Amino acid sequence: MSASSSFTNSMAGEESNGSVTVLPGVEDKYGGVVTEMSHPMDPSTFSALLRTSLSNWTLQGKKGVWIKLPRHLIGLAETAVKEGFWFHHAEKDYLMLVYWIPKEDNTLPFNASHRVSIAAFVINHNKEVLVVQEKTGRTKGKGIWKFPTGVVNEGENIHDGSVREVKEETGVDTEFVQVLAFRQTHKTFFEKSNLFFVCMLKPLSFEINAQESEIEAAQWMPWEEYTKQPFVQNHELLRYVTEICSAKTNGDYEGFTPLSVYEHDQQGNLYFNTRDLHPRH
């Protein structure tokens, strides 16, 4: 739920003596209110303002009320919670709290529920796959060779994130080819769900310069040697992934290619099978 149009009226109302009677804010496009605190305030004054504001917004038929507290006003969070607000999400420089006015069931959207991660399948003309051994995580110290993996950054496209992760972990430059498959799991990183995309990339360079902080070793390994690892053979997900990757390299499988599209002035990417359905121009 995001703020959109300016909301005037009594939300920015003042008494004749100049004291603010309700919190200032903007109306969002879902019939709610967003108010962003910027100046220090005594907790008792803030509490009184919240009560008056909630009464005012209730009369106006508002629904969700969002309060954004910057780091230097985080002390007001306790007061807001006592007035019925709850934590919605936090970023490095602010905390967002929310309140639901109507008596019917709450329809406010939850905080972001998924993290996006990738695995990079990079194979060269000698049918050697780019693999790494990690210094941290579950495979640390076990001699297991795996695809480069990582998390897509905020505001980063999946295909860009896969290229970046390979470069960071191995020093190899690549070109994104396709998303071959993806998996969804739940209750992983801080109880959030995860979308894990298996991406195929084409190598543009071959010299390896492993990342010292996270990667123990990196190399080009014959595909057959990689697939014969007990870790791969005994792992159901990895068995499926190796079958998909093999089918792709043999021309028997088609993944998903990104197409840049716009909707409501927002740019994004549609991933689809361009072999069987050609994009319109």
Backbone as CSV, one residue per row, in Angstrom:
resi,resn,N_x,N_y,N_z,CA_x,CA_y,CA_z,C_x,C_y,C_z
1,MET,0.848,-1.175,0.000,0.000,0.000,0.000,0.888,1.231,0.000
2,SER,0.781,2.052,-0.998,1.687,3.180,-1.125,0.925,4.481,-1.168
3,ALA,1.582,5.537,-0.694,0.953,6.843,-0.715,0.869,7.340,-2.137
4,SER,-0.245,8.001,-2.463,-0.373,8.510,-3.823,-0.794,9.961,-3.816
5,SER,-2.081,10.242,-3.658,-2.550,11.610,-3.777,-2.445,12.364,-2.469
6,SER,-2.289,13.668,-2.576,-2.188,14.506,-1.384,-3.525,14.547,-0.679
7,PHE,-3.497,14.416,0.631,-4.715,14.390,1.417,-4.723,15.599,2.326
8,THR,-5.559,16.571,2.024,-5.591,17.796,2.809,-6.642,17.674,3.899
9,ASN,-7.617,18.589,3.940,-8.683,18.528,4.913,-8.164,18.646,6.326
10,SER,-8.890,17.963,7.249,-8.543,18.102,8.654,-7.318,17.311,9.048
11,MET,-6.756,16.513,8.129,-5.552,15.765,8.469,-4.402,16.711,8.746
12,ALA,-4.420,17.856,8.167,-3.385,18.842,8.447,-4.004,20.031,9.177
13,GLY,-5.131,19.773,9.849,-5.868,20.848,10.502,-5.133,21.430,11.682
14,GLU,-5.381,22.673,11.959,-4.791,23.339,13.110,-5.859,24.166,13.802
15,GLU,-5.761,24.269,15.096,-6.640,25.145,15.849,-6.185,26.584,15.648
16,SER,-7.001,27.513,16.104,-6.678,28.925,15.910,-5.405,29.340,16.620
17,ASN,-5.028,28.595,17.690,-3.797,28.936,18.396,-2.568,28.299,17.772
18,GLY,-2.779,27.553,16.667,-1.637,27.006,15.937,-1.253,25.594,16.330
19,SER,-1.908,24.972,17.331,-1.542,23.620,17.733,-2.159,22.600,16.785
20,VAL,-1.397,21.598,16.417,-1.870,20.581,15.481,-2.854,19.659,16.189
21,THR,-4.002,19.428,15.602,-5.025,18.579,16.217,-5.001,17.152,15.703
22,VAL,-4.505,16.951,14.505,-4.360,15.602,13.947,-3.017,15.514,13.241
23,LEU,-2.581,14.297,13.037,-1.308,14.087,12.356,-1.439,14.375,10.866
24,PRO,-0.450,15.034,10.262,-0.493,15.268,8.819,-0.227,13.965,8.075
25,GLY,-0.691,13.872,6.859,-0.461,12.654,6.101,-0.966,12.776,4.687
26,VAL,-0.882,11.689,3.960,-1.394,11.613,2.596,-2.317,10.412,2.491
27,GLU,-3.256,10.506,1.591,-4.180,9.406,1.346,-3.546,8.437,0.360
28,ASP,-3.644,7.146,0.645,-3.149,6.186,-0.336,-4.292,5.757,-1.246
29,LYS,-3.989,4.991,-2.275,-4.991,4.655,-3.289,-5.932,3.538,-2.861
30,TYR,-5.793,3.062,-1.626,-6.658,1.993,-1.136,-7.599,2.456,-0.020
31,GLY,-7.738,3.760,0.124,-8.633,4.266,1.153,-8.010,4.348,2.522
32,GLY,-6.712,4.363,2.574,-6.004,4.462,3.839,-5.239,5.767,3.949
33,VAL,-4.446,5.862,5.010,-3.700,7.078,5.317,-2.258,6.720,5.639
34,VAL,-1.334,7.493,5.117,0.080,7.330,5.433,0.590,8.623,6.056
35,THR,1.161,8.523,7.249,1.736,9.692,7.902,3.194,9.409,8.229
36,GLU,4.039,10.331,7.911,5.475,10.165,8.119,5.953,11.167,9.162
37,MET,6.410,10.647,10.276,6.882,11.504,11.353,8.278,12.023,11.016
38,SER,8.509,13.284,11.350,9.815,13.868,11.044,10.404,14.665,12.197
39,HIS,9.557,15.114,13.145,10.050,15.951,14.242,9.840,15.262,15.585
40,PRO,10.764,15.437,16.509,10.610,14.853,17.849,9.315,15.315,18.499
41,MET,8.755,14.448,19.345,7.493,14.760,19.997,7.428,14.036,21.329
42,ASP,6.865,14.679,22.320,6.682,14.047,23.612,5.717,12.871,23.463
43,PRO,5.994,11.711,24.070,5.127,10.538,23.926,3.673,10.801,24.303
44,SER,3.442,11.578,25.352,2.065,11.848,25.762,1.342,12.690,24.711
45,THR,2.051,13.658,24.113,1.475,14.469,23.051,1.194,13.608,21.822
46,PHE,2.142,12.735,21.492,1.974,11.835,20.354,0.778,10.908,20.566
47,SER,0.602,10.397,21.790,-0.510,9.516,22.110,-1.844,10.230,21.913
48,ALA,-1.940,11.475,22.401,-3.174,12.247,22.253,-3.469,12.523,20.780
49,LEU,-2.422,12.839,20.020,-2.592,13.088,18.585,-3.074,11.839,17.854
50,LEU,-2.536,10.694,18.230,-2.950,9.451,17.603,-4.429,9.193,17.835
51,ARG,-4.868,9.382,19.057,-6.275,9.128,19.381,-7.194,10.073,18.613
52,THR,-6.837,11.352,18.605,-7.650,12.328,17.876,-7.652,12.021,16.383
53,SER,-6.480,11.676,15.855,-6.365,11.387,14.427,-7.169,10.152,14.048
54,LEU,-7.097,9.105,14.858,-7.837,7.884,14.561,-9.344,8.135,14.581
55,SER,-9.800,8.952,15.506,-11.221,9.297,15.558,-11.621,10.055,14.302
56,ASN,-10.777,10.973,13.890,-11.041,11.776,12.701,-11.068,10.911,11.456
57,TRP,-10.075,10.010,11.318,-10.000,9.147,10.145,-11.140,8.134,10.115
58,THR,-11.585,7.700,11.296,-12.720,6.781,11.368,-13.977,7.443,10.820
59,LEU,-14.222,8.685,11.210,-15.381,9.428,10.721,-15.311,9.632,9.211
60,GLN,-14.112,9.738,8.670,-13.937,9.951,7.237,-13.962,8.641,6.445
61,GLY,-14.107,7.517,7.141,-14.210,6.230,6.460,-12.893,5.641,6.019
62,LYS,-11.811,6.099,6.629,-10.498,5.561,6.266,-10.341,4.146,6.812
63,LYS,-9.398,3.403,6.244,-9.202,2.004,6.631,-7.845,1.796,7.312
64,GLY,-6.836,1.502,6.493,-5.519,1.287,7.074,-4.798,2.583,7.368
65,VAL,-4.129,2.651,8.504,-3.335,3.830,8.875,-1.887,3.391,9.024
66,TRP,-1.003,4.046,8.281,0.417,3.705,8.283,1.211,4.843,8.907
67,ILE,2.087,4.504,9.830,2.968,5.502,10.442,4.414,5.095,10.179
68,LYS,5.138,5.991,9.532,6.543,5.746,9.224,7.409,6.513,10.210
69,LEU,8.194,5.761,10.983,9.064,6.370,11.986,10.520,6.256,11.559
70,PRO,11.213,7.376,11.339,12.643,7.308,11.029,13.421,6.873,12.256
71,ARG,14.659,6.542,12.070,15.469,5.990,13.160,15.539,6.909,14.372
72,HIS,15.617,8.216,14.139,15.788,9.118,15.279,14.498,9.315,16.081
73,LEU,13.366,8.750,15.584,12.103,8.839,16.333,11.587,7.457,16.738
74,ILE,12.473,6.491,16.764,12.057,5.113,17.046,11.453,4.977,18.439
75,GLY,11.765,5.903,19.318,11.218,5.856,20.673,9.707,6.009,20.714
76,LEU,9.119,6.564,19.658,7.670,6.737,19.603,6.944,5.434,19.259
77,ALA,7.689,4.411,18.886,7.065,3.144,18.503,6.288,2.539,19.670
78,GLU,6.830,2.619,20.871,6.153,2.051,22.036,4.792,2.710,22.250
79,THR,4.748,4.027,22.079,3.485,4.750,22.231,2.466,4.296,21.182
80,ALA,2.916,4.152,19.940,2.016,3.721,18.871,1.473,2.319,19.134
81,VAL,2.318,1.429,19.616,1.891,0.062,19.919,0.834,0.065,21.025
82,LYS,1.022,0.899,22.016,0.043,0.991,23.109,-1.309,1.492,22.604
83,GLU,-1.307,2.231,21.495,-2.552,2.743,20.931,-3.163,1.777,19.912
84,GLY,-2.561,0.591,19.770,-3.141,-0.435,18.906,-2.431,-0.680,17.595
85,PHE,-1.364,0.054,17.316,-0.590,-0.170,16.090,0.286,-1.417,16.250
86,TRP,0.672,-2.017,15.118,1.620,-3.123,15.158,2.684,-2.925,14.082
87,PHE,3.807,-3.622,14.267,4.913,-3.503,13.327,4.541,-4.189,12.013
88,HIS,4.781,-3.495,10.916,4.568,-4.096,9.605,5.888,-4.518,8.967
89,HIS,6.844,-3.592,8.885,8.170,-3.936,8.377,9.174,-2.869,8.811
90,ALA,10.425,-3.201,8.669,11.498,-2.265,9.010,12.567,-2.313,7.943
91,GLU,13.137,-1.159,7.656,14.298,-1.054,6.785,15.427,-0.425,7.600
92,LYS,16.577,-0.221,6.969,17.737,0.247,7.720,17.557,1.637,8.296
93,ASP,16.630,2.437,7.731,16.490,3.812,8.207,15.090,4.162,8.703
94,TYR,14.177,3.186,8.770,12.849,3.497,9.298,12.110,2.236,9.753
95,LEU,11.061,2.473,10.557,10.145,1.422,10.994,8.740,1.821,10.555
96,MET,7.993,0.870,9.970,6.628,1.140,9.540,5.655,0.402,10.447
97,LEU,4.697,1.159,11.015,3.655,0.584,11.843,2.310,0.773,11.148
98,VAL,1.336,-0.056,11.514,0.046,-0.003,10.835,-1.094,-0.259,11.811
99,TYR,-2.263,0.279,11.462,-3.463,0.148,12.286,-4.639,-0.062,11.341
100,TRP,-5.568,-0.950,11.717,-6.737,-1.234,10.888,-7.988,-0.707,11.590
101,ILE,-8.689,0.238,10.950,-9.821,0.904,11.575,-11.130,0.114,11.504
102,PRO,-11.558,-0.405,10.339,-12.874,-1.051,10.245,-13.022,-2.250,11.183
103,LYS,-14.256,-2.581,11.478,-14.535,-3.729,12.346,-14.423,-5.049,11.588
104,GLU,-14.587,-5.003,10.270,-14.461,-6.242,9.503,-13.009,-6.702,9.444
105,ASP,-12.806,-7.884,8.878,-11.472,-8.490,8.852,-10.451,-7.591,8.165
106,ASN,-9.255,-7.622,8.689,-8.135,-6.854,8.154,-7.765,-7.353,6.758
107,THR,-7.698,-6.439,5.798,-7.297,-6.803,4.432,-5.986,-6.144,4.019
108,LEU,-5.235,-5.667,4.992,-3.954,-5.031,4.675,-2.969,-6.058,4.126
109,PRO,-2.142,-5.682,3.179,-1.144,-6.619,2.649,-0.078,-6.913,3.686
110,PHE,0.407,-8.142,3.686,1.489,-8.509,4.584,2.800,-7.905,4.097
111,ASN,3.790,-7.947,4.945,5.132,-7.539,4.547,5.625,-8.471,3.438
112,ALA,6.661,-8.045,2.711,7.242,-8.873,1.647,7.477,-10.290,2.166
113,SER,7.005,-11.276,1.413,6.990,-12.650,1.913,8.085,-13.536,1.333
114,HIS,8.744,-13.086,0.262,9.708,-13.943,-0.408,11.073,-13.268,-0.583
115,ARG,12.075,-14.106,-0.566,13.413,-13.711,-0.993,13.703,-14.438,-2.297
116,VAL,14.465,-13.806,-3.189,14.782,-14.405,-4.492,16.264,-14.759,-4.540
117,SER,16.553,-16.004,-4.878,17.944,-16.443,-4.990,18.139,-17.185,-6.308
118,ILE,19.394,-17.358,-6.679,19.702,-17.995,-7.968,20.814,-19.026,-7.836
119,ALA,20.827,-19.969,-8.768,21.963,-20.862,-8.987,22.353,-20.697,-10.443
120,ALA,23.650,-20.607,-10.715,24.124,-20.315,-12.071,24.763,-21.549,-12.702
121,PHE,24.161,-22.019,-13.784,24.697,-23.122,-14.577,25.485,-22.518,-15.728
122,VAL,26.824,-22.610,-15.624,27.712,-22.032,-16.630,28.548,-23.163,-17.213
123,ILE,28.379,-23.452,-18.494,29.100,-24.560,-19.119,29.839,-24.055,-20.350
124,ASN,31.079,-24.507,-20.527,31.887,-24.034,-21.653,31.835,-25.014,-22.828
125,HIS,32.591,-24.704,-23.876,32.543,-25.511,-25.100,33.165,-26.891,-24.904
126,ASN,33.919,-27.082,-23.810,34.503,-28.390,-23.510,33.600,-29.227,-22.615
127,LYS,32.378,-28.776,-22.430,31.406,-29.432,-21.534,31.930,-29.502,-20.105
128,GLU,32.569,-28.410,-19.712,33.004,-28.252,-18.330,32.113,-27.208,-17.666
129,VAL,31.701,-27.501,-16.442,30.792,-26.617,-15.725,31.571,-25.845,-14.658
130,LEU,31.196,-24.598,-14.453,31.846,-23.751,-13.462,31.288,-24.085,-12.084
131,VAL,32.160,-24.496,-11.169,31.721,-24.921,-9.835,32.605,-24.283,-8.764
132,VAL,32.054,-24.239,-7.560,32.772,-23.623,-6.435,32.625,-24.492,-5.195
133,GLN,33.556,-24.299,-4.257,33.433,-24.812,-2.892,33.354,-23.599,-1.970
134,GLU,32.374,-23.600,-1.069,32.119,-22.442,-0.237,32.815,-22.529,1.114
135,LYS,33.160,-21.366,1.648,33.795,-21.278,2.963,32.773,-21.262,4.097
136,THR,31.515,-20.999,3.774,30.465,-20.930,4.781,29.267,-21.765,4.340
137,GLY,28.297,-21.914,5.222,27.081,-22.631,4.876,27.171,-24.123,5.123
138,ARG,26.151,-24.835,4.664,26.032,-26.267,4.951,27.087,-27.125,4.252
139,THR,27.645,-26.628,3.150,28.634,-27.433,2.420,30.077,-27.113,2.821
140,LYS,30.251,-26.239,3.788,31.594,-25.832,4.221,32.418,-27.042,4.673
141,GLY,33.641,-27.159,4.132,34.578,-28.183,4.564,34.231,-29.605,4.170
142,LYS,33.265,-29.797,3.278,32.837,-31.145,2.907,33.334,-31.570,1.529
143,GLY,34.107,-30.719,0.875,34.653,-31.066,-0.428,33.619,-31.142,-1.524
144,ILE,32.506,-30.454,-1.340,31.409,-30.499,-2.310,31.550,-29.370,-3.321
145,TRP,31.450,-29.737,-4.588,31.475,-28.745,-5.662,30.041,-28.454,-6.091
146,LYS,29.695,-27.179,-6.188,28.334,-26.779,-6.498,28.318,-25.596,-7.452
147,PHE,27.154,-25.317,-8.025,27.003,-24.141,-8.867,27.185,-22.876,-8.022
148,PRO,27.680,-21.794,-8.608,27.650,-20.508,-7.908,26.194,-20.147,-7.573
149,THR,25.976,-19.682,-6.364,24.628,-19.318,-5.934,24.669,-17.974,-5.227
150,GLY,23.503,-17.366,-5.048,23.457,-16.097,-4.345,22.054,-15.526,-4.311
151,VAL,21.929,-14.367,-3.691,20.644,-13.700,-3.509,20.560,-12.490,-4.434
152,VAL,19.414,-12.313,-5.075,19.186,-11.163,-5.941,18.948,-9.934,-5.071
153,ASN,19.608,-8.844,-5.384,19.484,-7.618,-4.600,18.154,-6.920,-4.850
154,GLU,17.779,-6.046,-3.939,16.574,-5.245,-4.112,16.697,-4.391,-5.379
155,GLY,15.665,-4.425,-6.216,15.677,-3.647,-7.450,16.514,-4.241,-8.559
156,GLU,17.017,-5.451,-8.380,17.880,-6.097,-9.379,17.102,-7.180,-10.123
157,ASN,17.264,-7.236,-11.433,16.626,-8.282,-12.230,17.293,-9.627,-11.977
158,ILE,16.517,-10.696,-12.134,17.048,-12.041,-11.906,18.240,-12.314,-12.810
159,HIS,18.119,-11.958,-14.086,19.216,-12.256,-15.011,20.454,-11.424,-14.694
160,ASP,20.270,-10.190,-14.239,21.424,-9.374,-13.853,22.069,-9.911,-12.579
161,GLY,21.233,-10.362,-11.649,21.758,-10.904,-10.401,22.587,-12.154,-10.607
162,SER,22.167,-13.005,-11.545,22.923,-14.226,-11.803,24.294,-13.909,-12.399
163,VAL,24.350,-12.947,-13.316,25.627,-12.535,-13.912,26.538,-11.946,-12.841
164,ARG,25.978,-11.118,-11.969,26.762,-10.483,-10.912,27.328,-11.522,-9.940
165,GLU,26.493,-12.473,-9.524,26.940,-13.477,-8.556,28.086,-14.318,-9.110
166,VAL,27.998,-14.705,-10.373,29.082,-15.489,-10.977,30.375,-14.682,-11.002
167,LYS,30.268,-13.424,-11.368,31.446,-12.554,-11.421,32.052,-12.388,-10.033
168,GLU,31.214,-12.168,-9.029,31.723,-11.952,-7.680,32.405,-13.197,-7.121
169,GLU,31.809,-14.372,-7.348,32.329,-15.595,-6.745,33.503,-16.194,-7.501
170,THR,33.539,-16.021,-8.813,34.558,-16.709,-9.610,35.416,-15.793,-10.474
171,GLY,34.996,-14.548,-10.679,35.729,-13.649,-11.562,35.444,-13.867,-13.031
172,VAL,34.544,-14.802,-13.357,34.235,-15.130,-14.741,33.113,-14.224,-15.254
173,ASP,33.320,-13.644,-16.423,32.284,-12.841,-17.071,31.340,-13.762,-17.826
174,THR,30.046,-13.472,-17.746,29.055,-14.327,-18.397,27.972,-13.501,-19.073
175,GLU,27.208,-14.175,-19.894,26.026,-13.597,-20.532,24.831,-14.480,-20.179
176,PHE,23.767,-13.876,-19.677,22.577,-14.637,-19.299,21.950,-15.287,-20.526
177,VAL,21.513,-16.541,-20.377,20.852,-17.265,-21.468,19.368,-17.455,-21.159
178,GLN,19.073,-18.212,-20.105,17.681,-18.498,-19.766,17.520,-18.865,-18.289
179,VAL,16.303,-18.703,-17.796,15.882,-19.352,-16.551,15.427,-20.745,-16.938
180,LEU,16.038,-21.760,-16.351,15.699,-23.138,-16.715,14.587,-23.715,-15.848
181,ALA,14.555,-23.311,-14.588,13.540,-23.830,-13.664,13.576,-22.989,-12.397
182,PHE,12.551,-23.130,-11.556,12.615,-22.476,-10.251,11.884,-23.310,-9.208
183,ARG,12.276,-23.105,-7.974,11.704,-23.840,-6.851,11.244,-22.853,-5.792
184,GLN,10.112,-23.155,-5.157,9.621,-22.345,-4.052,9.686,-23.159,-2.769
185,THR,10.257,-22.575,-1.720,10.274,-23.201,-0.400,9.791,-22.186,0.626
186,HIS,9.484,-22.672,1.836,8.910,-21.807,2.850,9.681,-21.893,4.168
187,LYS,9.529,-20.844,4.960,10.158,-20.757,6.280,11.658,-21.009,6.187
188,THR,12.322,-20.211,5.364,13.767,-20.353,5.197,14.496,-19.205,5.902
189,PHE,14.689,-18.101,5.227,15.439,-16.968,5.765,14.524,-16.114,6.639
190,PHE,14.736,-16.144,7.968,13.886,-15.423,8.919,12.405,-15.706,8.676
191,GLU,12.095,-16.993,8.473,10.717,-17.472,8.315,10.067,-17.037,6.995
192,LYS,10.818,-16.407,6.109,10.279,-16.005,4.816,10.357,-17.165,3.824
193,SER,9.544,-17.070,2.759,9.610,-18.048,1.685,10.728,-17.660,0.718
194,ASN,11.124,-18.612,-0.102,12.221,-18.357,-1.040,11.860,-18.859,-2.434
195,LEU,12.184,-18.050,-3.440,12.080,-18.448,-4.843,13.500,-18.623,-5.365
196,PHE,13.827,-19.833,-5.762,15.183,-20.206,-6.161,15.189,-20.493,-7.661
197,PHE,15.864,-19.628,-8.443,15.870,-19.732,-9.896,17.173,-20.366,-10.383
198,VAL,17.042,-21.401,-11.195,18.199,-22.021,-11.840,18.389,-21.331,-13.186
199,CYS,19.524,-20.652,-13.344,19.776,-19.842,-14.542,20.943,-20.416,-15.335
200,MET,20.801,-20.420,-16.639,21.897,-20.829,-17.520,22.579,-19.578,-18.044
201,LEU,23.907,-19.589,-17.993,24.686,-18.461,-18.480,25.789,-18.954,-19.408
202,LYS,26.139,-18.121,-20.357,27.203,-18.417,-21.310,28.482,-17.727,-20.861
203,PRO,29.598,-18.454,-20.740,30.844,-17.812,-20.314,31.421,-16.907,-21.395
204,LEU,31.857,-15.734,-20.980,32.521,-14.794,-21.889,34.014,-14.718,-21.594
205,SER,34.411,-15.205,-20.445,35.830,-15.327,-20.085,35.990,-16.648,-19.345
206,PHE,37.233,-17.081,-19.170,37.443,-18.417,-18.619,38.430,-18.444,-17.450
207,GLU,39.176,-17.381,-17.271,40.120,-17.329,-16.160,39.361,-17.139,-14.852
208,ILE,39.711,-17.946,-13.852,39.016,-17.926,-12.565,39.811,-17.134,-11.534
209,ASN,39.105,-16.288,-10.824,39.678,-15.519,-9.707,38.669,-15.601,-8.566
210,ALA,38.813,-16.632,-7.733,37.814,-16.923,-6.710,37.733,-15.829,-5.655
211,GLN,36.530,-15.572,-5.191,36.286,-14.577,-4.151,36.855,-15.076,-2.818
212,GLU,37.796,-14.338,-2.245,38.496,-14.795,-1.047,37.598,-14.880,0.171
213,SER,36.640,-13.974,0.302,35.841,-13.921,1.521,34.847,-15.073,1.656
214,GLU,34.341,-15.600,0.529,33.275,-16.597,0.600,33.592,-17.923,-0.095
215,ILE,34.536,-17.910,-1.035,34.781,-19.096,-1.859,36.133,-19.729,-1.522
216,GLU,36.086,-21.012,-1.184,37.305,-21.761,-0.868,38.079,-22.110,-2.143
217,ALA,37.347,-22.485,-3.181,37.979,-22.850,-4.453,36.938,-22.779,-5.567
218,ALA,37.430,-22.616,-6.795,36.557,-22.593,-7.968,37.321,-23.215,-9.136
219,GLN,36.591,-23.875,-10.021,37.241,-24.510,-11.161,36.224,-24.842,-12.240
220,TRP,36.776,-25.182,-13.431,35.971,-25.741,-14.504,36.058,-27.257,-14.359
221,MET,34.922,-27.915,-14.173,34.892,-29.359,-13.910,34.105,-30.067,-15.014
222,PRO,34.604,-31.202,-15.518,33.835,-31.970,-16.497,32.423,-32.256,-15.977
223,TRP,31.430,-32.071,-16.831,30.035,-32.210,-16.418,29.763,-33.576,-15.791
224,GLU,30.314,-34.626,-16.356,30.090,-35.973,-15.829,30.660,-36.109,-14.419
225,GLU,31.805,-35.481,-14.173,32.417,-35.547,-12.843,31.551,-34.821,-11.815
226,TYR,30.987,-33.695,-12.214,30.111,-32.957,-11.300,28.886,-33.789,-10.943
227,THR,28.236,-34.375,-11.952,26.986,-35.101,-11.703,27.192,-36.381,-10.902
228,LYS,28.411,-36.941,-10.902,28.676,-38.187,-10.180,28.952,-37.975,-8.702
229,GLN,29.023,-36.736,-8.270,29.250,-36.489,-6.846,28.108,-37.096,-6.018
230,PRO,28.429,-37.794,-4.925,27.372,-38.348,-4.064,26.385,-37.276,-3.596
231,PHE,26.890,-36.075,-3.353,26.030,-34.972,-2.908,24.953,-34.668,-3.944
232,VAL,25.329,-34.761,-5.221,24.368,-34.507,-6.291,23.444,-35.705,-6.474
233,GLN,24.011,-36.908,-6.472,23.227,-38.112,-6.701,22.198,-38.361,-5.593
234,ASN,22.514,-37.961,-4.374,21.637,-38.233,-3.234,20.692,-37.082,-2.906
235,HIS,20.736,-36.028,-3.697,19.927,-34.835,-3.443,18.861,-34.747,-4.526
236,GLU,17.589,-34.916,-4.150,16.512,-34.982,-5.138,16.451,-33.741,-6.018
237,LEU,16.537,-32.573,-5.408,16.481,-31.342,-6.183,17.612,-31.283,-7.203
238,LEU,18.833,-31.615,-6.772,19.985,-31.532,-7.664,19.908,-32.559,-8.788
239,ARG,19.320,-33.702,-8.517,19.149,-34.694,-9.586,18.243,-34.140,-10.681
240,TYR,17.154,-33.499,-10.275,16.260,-32.888,-11.261,16.969,-31.764,-12.015
241,VAL,17.727,-30.968,-11.283,18.424,-29.840,-11.910,19.429,-30.337,-12.945
242,THR,20.176,-31.388,-12.616,21.161,-31.911,-13.573,20.465,-32.489,-14.807
243,GLU,19.313,-33.097,-14.628,18.569,-33.609,-15.770,18.098,-32.467,-16.669
244,ILE,17.629,-31.402,-16.063,17.170,-30.241,-16.826,18.328,-29.596,-17.577
245,CYS,19.454,-29.422,-16.881,20.624,-28.806,-17.513,21.144,-29.661,-18.664
246,SER,21.156,-30.969,-18.469,21.605,-31.871,-19.538,20.678,-31.791,-20.740
247,ALA,19.379,-31.760,-20.480,18.408,-31.670,-21.571,18.565,-30.361,-22.327
248,LYS,18.855,-29.296,-21.607,19.043,-27.997,-22.256,20.270,-28.007,-23.151
249,THR,21.376,-28.539,-22.678,22.601,-28.562,-23.482,22.462,-29.488,-24.690
250,ASN,21.561,-30.479,-24.610,21.346,-31.401,-25.733,20.273,-30.907,-26.684
251,GLY,19.690,-29.748,-26.395,18.665,-29.190,-27.264,17.283,-29.780,-27.070
252,ASP,17.073,-30.499,-25.956,15.792,-31.164,-25.717,14.903,-30.424,-24.725
253,TYR,15.300,-29.239,-24.331,14.549,-28.500,-23.316,14.700,-27.011,-23.585
254,GLU,13.638,-26.261,-23.342,13.689,-24.814,-23.526,13.259,-24.121,-22.240
255,GLY,14.075,-23.177,-21.809,13.766,-22.426,-20.602,13.046,-21.128,-20.921
256,PHE,13.254,-20.140,-20.057,12.522,-18.880,-20.151,13.477,-17.701,-20.330
257,THR,13.183,-16.903,-21.344,14.007,-15.757,-21.708,13.302,-14.474,-21.276
258,PRO,14.031,-13.485,-20.750,13.379,-12.252,-20.305,13.016,-11.328,-21.456
259,LEU,11.830,-10.737,-21.358,11.381,-9.716,-22.291,10.984,-8.499,-21.469
260,SER,11.593,-7.358,-21.755,11.292,-6.138,-21.013,9.889,-5.645,-21.370
261,VAL,9.057,-5.441,-20.362,7.682,-4.980,-20.572,7.365,-3.850,-19.599
262,TYR,6.406,-3.033,-19.958,5.985,-1.904,-19.122,4.519,-2.059,-18.747
263,GLU,4.210,-1.713,-17.502,2.831,-1.714,-17.023,2.673,-0.630,-15.980
264,HIS,1.723,0.257,-16.204,1.474,1.368,-15.273,2.765,2.151,-15.005
265,ASP,3.505,2.422,-16.067,4.743,3.194,-15.988,5.841,2.491,-15.191
266,GLN,5.722,1.193,-14.998,6.751,0.424,-14.311,7.370,-0.575,-15.281
267,GLN,8.686,-0.597,-15.306,9.398,-1.515,-16.185,9.674,-2.816,-15.446
268,GLY,9.458,-3.923,-16.116,9.741,-5.227,-15.537,10.142,-6.194,-16.622
269,ASN,10.245,-7.473,-16.269,10.629,-8.489,-17.235,9.667,-9.665,-17.180
270,LEU,9.178,-10.056,-18.351,8.355,-11.244,-18.488,9.272,-12.370,-18.972
271,TYR,9.327,-13.469,-18.223,10.154,-14.607,-18.607,9.264,-15.673,-19.243
272,PHE,9.568,-16.054,-20.477,8.741,-17.061,-21.138,9.540,-17.796,-22.203
273,ASN,8.943,-18.856,-22.714,9.570,-19.717,-23.714,9.459,-19.049,-25.085
274,THR,10.531,-18.424,-25.512,10.507,-17.697,-26.787,10.669,-18.623,-27.994
275,ARG,11.038,-19.864,-27.761,11.141,-20.802,-28.894,9.764,-21.176,-29.422
276,ASP,8.833,-21.401,-28.504,7.501,-21.848,-28.894,6.499,-20.715,-29.022
277,LEU,6.843,-19.560,-28.477,5.968,-18.394,-28.613,6.868,-17.189,-28.830
278,HIS,6.891,-16.676,-30.038,7.758,-15.562,-30.369,7.170,-14.258,-29.845
279,PRO,7.978,-13.385,-29.283,7.474,-12.091,-28.768,7.004,-11.200,-29.890
280,ARG,5.993,-10.399,-29.598,5.495,-9.423,-30.556,6.379,-8.179,-30.543
281,HIS,6.513,-7.531,-31.650,7.327,-6.321,-31.747,6.457,-5.155,-32.206
